[in-house]
Amino acid sequence: MARGHFAGNDDSTFRRLPSRPRVSLSASNRVNIRCACTKASLRPTRVDFALTDEQQQLQRTVRDFAQSEIAPHVMEWDEASRFPAELIPKLAELGLLGILFPENYGGAGLGYIEYVIAIEELARVDGSVALIVAAHNSLCTNHIYKFGSEAQRQKYVVPLAQGKKLGCWSLTEPEAGSDAGGTRTVAARARGGWLLNGAKTFTTNGHYADVCVAMAVTDREKRSHGISAFIVEKGTKGFRPGKKENKLGMRASDTSEVVFSDCLVPEENLLGKQGDGFVNSLQVLDGGRISIAALALGMAQGACGAATKYAQERKQFGKPISEFEGIQFKLADMVTEISAAQMLVYHAAWLADKSNANGGGIRFTRESSMAKLYASEAAVRVANEAVQVFGGYGFIKDYPAEKFYRDVKLCTIGEGTSEIQRLVIARHILGKQ
């Protein structure tokens, strides 16, 4: 398949968004919002959001793919806690493993709006598959693309974006989650390279990744400014996946430790400048949080759709339960929360695209944290209400509600808890960031 193309009903080429994209919060509706454009001018401006034809085609393509290739196997993968390795080549053929990256680096040359569309559609059917794609794109590959040398981009970004290799990203440790000062993994100069020792935890794709981006302390006295990033290849002596976690949800997504025991990586695998690893990772997380927000949004839509369908089919007292006000109120609240989350998620994605178009000069940290915070917590509420709509059947694995309920909780924890998002947002409000 030619680069820049997605499998679908035609051979349309998807192009990168213009600096002012027309974006829809749904495929079928057009929504106008009023916003203040600048501090200098408080007069509201009408902004028209509408998906382009190419974006609508992408949406249909990923939706059809998810229904045909993922939906029939979702519970099998979940119950066995099995990573769907056979799906990786199909995701690569579709272009989803390089959606964010330019064609000259093996990618599809698209932007964050298209990326959100893809993650959202995958998550409607299975959050685990969406998480596999998200961690590969916005964390591992994006870190190398944003901060790597040209040689590193050619060596790693190209095969990662083409889907020939799978990536993982290792920041969190048993004693260092939100606190970078607790990082225990160290890297010391040795034999013309860097010797890594330590362990990371909660690494998505850890057992199956060919390329790992890992953070390690290179100067303890400088705390967060003494942490550097390294590229470690599968098969490197002293590098191995560790314990695979047995999780509540997202069970088909591999989450594991990765261990470094006198792991020697060459000097050229230092990613970015020495000491900039943690600082750079915060920028990487800006995009990663948009991923989690889109993932939560997709699962909320999946849960709401399942609950709506069930409510129209399930009969009590001689009529569908959708005709009872109690159920109607739940559905109304669910759709309202989803629509509000969509606004935040797509706004953050639009800002990310605008930032990329301006050479990274526009920061969207606050907006990505707001999107992640609200979308993830709204999705938990939506999934909870979906279980209530299903009643007793919502507690049974024969129906989809319980899986959405289990899966969606991760979104309030991964890539920064809700509490951390509130701190980030507050610091921006108070001018402390």
C-alpha positions as CSV (number, residue, x, y, z in Angstrom):
1,M,0.0,0.0,0.0
2,A,1.3,3.4,-0.9
3,R,2.3,5.7,1.9
4,G,-0.3,8.2,2.8
5,H,-3.2,6.0,1.8
6,F,-5.7,4.2,4.0
7,A,-7.6,1.1,3.0
8,G,-11.3,1.9,2.4
9,N,-13.9,2.2,-0.2
10,D,-11.7,4.3,-2.5
11,D,-8.1,5.3,-2.9
12,S,-8.3,8.8,-1.5
13,T,-5.1,10.2,-0.3
14,F,-5.2,11.7,3.2
15,R,-3.4,15.0,3.5
16,R,-2.1,16.9,6.5
17,L,-4.6,19.4,7.8
18,P,-4.4,23.1,6.9
19,S,-3.5,25.4,9.7
20,R,-7.2,26.2,10.2
21,P,-8.9,22.8,9.7
22,R,-12.7,22.4,9.5
23,V,-13.4,19.8,12.2
24,S,-16.7,18.2,13.1
25,L,-17.6,16.8,16.5
26,S,-19.6,14.1,14.7
27,A,-19.6,12.8,11.1
28,S,-23.1,13.9,10.4
29,N,-23.6,17.2,12.2
30,R,-22.1,20.6,11.9
31,V,-21.7,22.6,15.1
32,N,-21.0,26.3,15.6
33,I,-19.3,27.5,18.7
34,R,-18.7,31.1,19.9
35,C,-15.3,31.9,21.4
36,A,-13.1,34.8,22.3
37,C,-10.2,34.7,19.9
38,T,-7.7,36.9,21.7
39,K,-7.2,38.8,24.9
40,A,-7.3,42.0,23.0
41,S,-10.7,41.3,21.4
42,L,-13.5,39.8,23.4
43,R,-16.0,39.8,20.5
44,P,-17.1,36.2,19.9
45,T,-16.3,34.6,16.5
46,R,-18.3,31.9,14.9
47,V,-16.2,28.8,14.2
48,D,-17.6,26.1,11.9
49,F,-16.5,22.6,12.7
50,A,-17.0,20.0,9.9
51,L,-15.1,16.9,9.0
52,T,-13.5,17.1,5.6
53,D,-14.4,14.4,3.1
54,E,-11.0,12.7,3.7
55,Q,-11.6,12.7,7.5
56,Q,-15.0,11.2,7.1
57,Q,-13.5,8.5,4.8
58,L,-10.9,7.8,7.5
59,Q,-13.6,7.6,10.1
60,R,-15.6,5.1,8.1
61,T,-12.5,3.1,7.2
62,V,-11.4,2.7,10.8
63,R,-14.9,2.0,12.0
64,D,-15.4,-0.8,9.4
65,F,-12.0,-2.2,10.3
66,A,-12.8,-2.3,14.0
67,Q,-16.1,-4.0,13.3
68,S,-14.6,-6.7,11.0
69,E,-11.2,-7.3,12.5
70,I,-11.5,-6.5,16.2
71,A,-15.1,-6.9,17.3
72,P,-15.4,-10.7,16.8
73,H,-12.4,-11.3,19.0
74,V,-12.7,-8.7,21.8
75,M,-13.9,-11.0,24.6
76,E,-11.6,-13.8,23.6
77,W,-8.6,-11.5,23.9
78,D,-9.9,-10.0,27.1
79,E,-10.6,-13.2,28.9
80,A,-7.3,-14.7,27.9
81,S,-5.4,-11.4,28.6
82,R,-3.8,-12.0,25.2
83,F,-2.0,-9.4,23.1
84,P,-3.4,-9.5,19.6
85,A,0.0,-9.8,17.8
86,E,-1.7,-10.9,14.6
87,L,-3.5,-7.5,14.4
88,I,-0.3,-5.5,14.2
89,P,0.5,-6.1,10.5
90,K,-3.1,-5.1,9.7
91,L,-2.9,-1.9,11.7
92,A,0.3,-1.2,9.9
93,E,-1.2,-1.8,6.4
94,L,-4.0,0.6,7.3
95,G,-1.4,3.2,8.2
96,L,-2.5,3.6,11.8
97,L,1.0,2.9,13.3
98,G,2.4,6.0,11.6
99,I,-0.6,8.2,11.3
100,L,1.1,11.3,13.0
101,F,4.3,11.3,11.0
102,P,5.4,12.7,7.6
103,E,5.4,10.5,4.6
104,N,9.2,10.9,4.2
105,Y,9.5,9.2,7.5
106,G,7.2,6.3,6.6
107,G,4.1,7.8,8.0
108,A,0.7,8.8,6.7
109,G,1.4,12.5,7.0
110,L,-1.8,13.3,9.0
111,G,-2.4,15.4,12.1
112,Y,-3.9,15.1,15.5
113,I,-7.5,15.6,14.4
114,E,-7.2,12.4,12.2
115,Y,-5.3,10.7,15.0
116,V,-8.1,11.4,17.4
117,I,-10.6,10.1,14.9
118,A,-8.7,6.8,14.5
119,I,-8.2,6.3,18.3
120,E,-11.8,7.1,19.0
121,E,-13.1,4.6,16.4
122,L,-10.9,1.8,17.6
123,A,-11.8,2.5,21.3
124,R,-15.6,2.3,20.5
125,V,-14.9,-1.4,19.9
126,D,-11.9,-2.2,22.1
127,G,-9.9,0.1,24.3
128,S,-7.0,-2.3,24.4
129,V,-6.3,-2.1,20.7
130,A,-6.6,1.7,20.8
131,L,-4.1,1.8,23.7
132,I,-1.6,-0.3,21.7
133,V,-1.8,2.1,18.8
134,A,-1.7,5.2,21.1
135,A,1.4,4.2,23.1
136,H,3.2,3.3,19.9
137,N,2.4,6.6,18.1
138,S,2.2,9.4,20.6
139,L,4.8,8.2,23.1
140,C,7.6,6.1,21.7
141,T,7.6,7.1,18.1
142,N,6.7,10.7,18.8
143,H,9.5,11.1,21.3
144,I,12.1,10.0,18.8
145,Y,10.5,12.1,16.0
146,K,10.3,15.3,18.1
147,F,13.7,15.1,19.9
148,G,15.8,12.6,18.0
149,S,18.6,13.3,15.5
150,E,18.1,12.9,11.8
151,A,20.1,9.6,12.0
152,Q,17.8,8.4,14.8
153,R,14.7,9.4,12.8
154,Q,15.9,7.4,9.8
155,K,16.9,4.4,11.9
156,Y,13.9,4.2,14.2
157,V,11.0,6.5,13.2
158,V,10.8,5.1,9.6
159,P,10.3,1.4,10.6
160,L,8.1,2.4,13.6
161,A,5.9,4.6,11.4
162,Q,5.7,1.9,8.7
163,G,4.6,-0.6,11.4
164,K,7.6,-2.9,10.8
165,K,8.6,-2.4,14.4
166,L,6.5,-1.8,17.5
167,G,7.4,0.8,20.2
168,C,7.1,1.2,23.9
169,W,7.8,4.1,26.3
170,S,9.2,3.7,29.8
171,L,9.0,6.5,32.3
172,T,7.1,5.2,35.4
173,E,8.9,3.2,38.1
174,P,7.7,1.5,41.3
175,E,8.9,4.4,43.3
176,A,8.6,7.2,40.7
177,G,5.2,7.8,39.1
178,S,4.4,11.5,39.2
179,D,7.6,12.3,41.2
180,A,10.6,12.4,38.8
181,G,12.9,12.8,41.8
182,G,12.1,9.2,42.8
183,T,13.6,7.8,39.6
184,R,16.0,4.9,40.4
185,T,17.0,3.7,36.9
186,V,20.5,5.1,36.3
187,A,22.7,5.5,33.3
188,A,26.5,5.8,33.6
189,R,29.1,6.3,30.9
190,A,30.9,3.1,30.1
191,R,32.9,1.6,27.2
192,G,32.0,4.3,24.8
193,G,28.3,4.2,25.6
194,W,25.8,4.2,28.5
195,L,25.3,1.4,31.0
196,L,21.7,1.3,32.2
197,N,20.5,-0.4,35.4
198,G,17.1,-0.3,36.9
199,A,13.5,-1.3,36.2
200,K,10.4,0.5,34.8
201,T,6.8,-0.5,35.4
202,F,3.4,-0.1,33.7
203,T,5.0,-0.1,30.2
204,T,2.4,-0.5,27.5
205,N,3.6,-3.0,24.7
206,G,6.6,-3.9,27.0
207,H,6.7,-7.6,26.1
208,Y,6.2,-7.1,22.4
209,A,8.1,-3.8,21.5
210,D,11.1,-3.8,19.3
211,V,12.1,-0.3,20.4
212,C,11.9,1.1,23.9
213,V,12.4,4.8,24.8
214,A,13.4,4.8,28.5
215,M,14.3,7.6,31.0
216,A,17.3,7.2,33.4
217,V,19.2,9.4,35.8
218,T,22.5,10.7,34.5
219,D,23.0,13.4,37.2
220,R,21.3,12.8,40.5
221,E,22.1,16.3,41.8
222,K,20.1,18.0,39.0
223,R,16.9,16.0,39.9
224,S,14.4,16.4,37.0
225,H,17.1,18.1,34.9
226,G,19.4,15.2,35.4
227,I,17.2,12.6,33.7
228,S,18.1,11.6,30.1
229,A,16.2,9.6,27.5
230,F,17.7,6.5,25.7
231,I,16.6,4.3,22.8
232,V,17.0,0.6,23.6
233,E,16.5,-2.1,21.0
234,K,14.9,-5.5,21.6
235,G,17.7,-8.0,21.9
236,T,20.2,-5.7,23.6
237,K,22.1,-7.6,26.2
238,G,20.8,-6.8,29.7
239,F,17.4,-5.6,28.5
240,R,14.4,-7.7,29.0
241,P,10.6,-7.5,29.7
242,G,9.7,-8.3,33.3
243,K,6.5,-9.1,35.1
244,K,3.3,-8.9,33.0
245,E,0.6,-7.2,35.0
246,N,-2.8,-9.0,35.5
247,K,-5.2,-6.1,35.1
248,L,-8.8,-5.2,35.9
249,G,-9.3,-3.9,32.3
250,M,-7.5,-3.2,29.0
251,R,-6.5,-6.9,29.3
252,A,-5.5,-7.4,25.7
253,S,-3.0,-4.5,26.0
254,D,0.3,-5.7,27.3
255,T,1.4,-3.9,30.4
256,S,4.6,-5.0,32.0
257,E,7.9,-4.2,33.7
258,V,11.0,-3.7,31.6
259,V,14.4,-4.4,33.3
260,F,17.9,-3.1,32.6
261,S,20.8,-5.1,34.0
262,D,24.1,-3.7,32.9
263,C,22.5,-2.9,29.6
264,L,25.0,-1.2,27.4
265,V,23.6,1.2,24.8
266,P,25.8,3.1,22.3
267,E,26.4,6.8,22.7
268,E,24.3,7.5,19.6
269,N,21.3,6.1,21.4
270,L,21.1,9.0,23.8
271,L,17.8,10.7,22.8
272,G,18.0,14.5,22.8
273,K,20.5,16.3,25.0
274,Q,21.8,14.8,28.2
275,G,19.6,15.9,31.1
276,D,16.6,16.8,28.9
277,G,14.9,13.5,29.0
278,F,12.3,14.2,31.6
279,V,11.7,17.8,30.4
280,N,11.2,16.5,26.9
281,S,8.9,13.7,28.1
282,L,6.5,16.3,29.5
283,Q,6.0,17.7,26.0
284,V,5.5,14.1,24.7
285,L,2.9,13.6,27.4
286,D,1.0,16.6,26.0
287,G,0.2,14.6,22.9
288,G,-0.1,11.4,24.9
289,R,-2.9,12.9,27.0
290,I,-4.8,13.8,23.9
291,S,-4.5,10.0,23.0
292,I,-6.0,9.0,26.4
293,A,-8.8,11.6,26.0
294,A,-9.7,10.3,22.6
295,L,-9.6,6.7,23.9
296,A,-11.9,7.6,26.8
297,L,-14.2,9.4,24.3
298,G,-14.4,6.4,22.1
299,M,-15.2,4.0,24.9
300,A,-17.9,6.4,26.3
301,Q,-19.5,6.4,22.8
302,G,-19.3,2.6,22.6
303,A,-20.9,2.2,26.1
304,C,-23.6,4.8,25.3
305,G,-24.3,3.2,21.9
306,A,-24.7,-0.2,23.5
307,A,-26.9,1.1,26.2
308,T,-29.1,2.9,23.8
309,K,-29.6,-0.2,21.6
310,Y,-30.3,-2.3,24.6
311,A,-32.9,0.2,25.9
312,Q,-34.7,0.1,22.6
313,E,-34.8,-3.7,22.6
314,R,-35.4,-4.6,26.2
315,K,-39.1,-4.6,27.2
316,Q,-40.6,-4.3,30.6
317,F,-44.3,-3.6,31.4
318,G,-45.2,-4.2,27.8
319,K,-42.9,-1.6,26.2
320,P,-39.2,-0.8,25.5
321,I,-37.4,0.5,28.6
322,S,-36.3,3.5,26.4
323,E,-39.8,4.8,26.8
324,F,-39.4,5.3,30.6
325,E,-38.3,8.7,31.7
326,G,-35.7,7.2,34.1
327,I,-33.8,5.6,31.2
328,Q,-34.3,8.6,28.9
329,F,-32.7,10.9,31.5
330,K,-29.7,8.6,31.8
331,L,-29.2,8.5,28.0
332,A,-29.6,12.3,27.8
333,D,-26.9,12.8,30.5
334,M,-24.6,10.3,28.8
335,V,-24.9,12.0,25.4
336,T,-24.4,15.5,26.9
337,E,-21.3,14.4,28.7
338,I,-19.9,12.9,25.5
339,S,-20.6,16.0,23.5
340,A,-18.9,18.2,26.1
341,A,-15.9,15.9,26.1
342,Q,-15.7,16.0,22.3
343,M,-15.4,19.7,22.4
344,L,-12.4,19.6,24.7
345,V,-10.7,16.7,22.9
346,Y,-11.0,18.1,19.4
347,H,-10.0,21.6,20.6
348,A,-6.8,20.1,22.1
349,A,-6.1,18.2,18.9
350,W,-6.7,21.3,16.8
351,L,-4.2,23.2,19.0
352,A,-1.7,20.3,18.6
353,D,-2.0,20.6,14.8
354,K,-1.6,24.3,15.0
355,S,1.5,23.9,17.1
356,N,3.1,21.5,14.7
357,A,2.3,23.8,11.8
358,N,4.1,26.6,13.7
359,G,7.2,24.6,14.5
360,G,6.1,23.7,18.0
361,G,5.8,27.3,19.2
362,I,2.3,26.9,20.6
363,R,2.0,24.9,23.8
364,F,-1.2,23.0,24.5
365,T,-0.4,21.5,27.9
366,R,-3.4,23.0,29.7
367,E,-5.8,22.1,26.9
368,S,-4.5,18.5,26.7
369,S,-4.8,18.1,30.5
370,M,-8.3,19.6,30.5
371,A,-9.4,17.2,27.7
372,K,-7.9,14.2,29.4
373,L,-9.3,15.1,32.8
374,Y,-12.9,15.7,31.6
375,A,-13.1,13.0,29.0
376,S,-11.7,10.3,31.2
377,E,-14.0,11.1,34.2
378,A,-17.0,11.6,32.0
379,A,-16.3,8.2,30.3
380,V,-16.3,6.6,33.8
381,R,-19.7,8.1,34.5
382,V,-21.1,7.1,31.2
383,A,-19.9,3.5,31.5
384,N,-21.4,3.4,35.0
385,E,-24.7,4.6,33.7
386,A,-24.5,2.1,30.8
387,V,-24.3,-0.7,33.4
388,Q,-27.3,0.6,35.1
389,V,-29.3,0.7,31.9
390,F,-28.4,-2.9,31.3
391,G,-29.5,-3.8,34.8
392,G,-28.5,-7.3,35.9
393,Y,-27.2,-8.0,32.4
394,G,-24.7,-5.1,32.8
395,F,-22.9,-7.3,35.3
396,I,-22.6,-10.3,32.9
397,K,-19.8,-10.8,30.4
398,D,-22.3,-11.8,27.6
399,Y,-23.1,-8.1,27.3
400,P,-20.6,-5.3,26.5
401,A,-21.3,-2.9,29.4
402,E,-19.1,-4.6,32.0
403,K,-16.1,-4.5,29.7
404,F,-16.4,-0.8,29.0
405,Y,-16.8,-0.3,32.8
406,R,-13.6,-2.1,33.5
407,D,-11.6,-0.7,30.7
408,V,-12.4,3.0,31.0
409,K,-11.1,3.4,34.6
410,L,-7.5,3.3,33.3
411,C,-8.1,6.6,31.5
412,T,-8.3,8.4,34.9
413,I,-4.9,7.0,35.9
414,G,-2.6,6.5,32.9
415,E,-0.4,9.3,31.6
416,G,-1.1,11.3,34.7
417,T,-3.9,10.8,37.2
418,S,-6.9,13.1,37.4
419,E,-5.3,14.7,40.4
420,I,-2.1,15.5,38.4
421,Q,-4.2,16.9,35.6
422,R,-5.9,19.3,38.1
423,L,-2.5,20.4,39.4
424,V,-1.3,21.1,35.8
425,I,-4.4,23.1,34.9
426,A,-4.3,25.0,38.2
427,R,-0.6,26.0,37.7
428,H,-1.5,27.4,34.3
429,I,-4.4,29.3,35.7
430,L,-2.2,30.8,38.5
431,G,0.8,31.5,36.2
432,K,3.1,29.0,37.9
433,Q,3.7,26.8,34.8
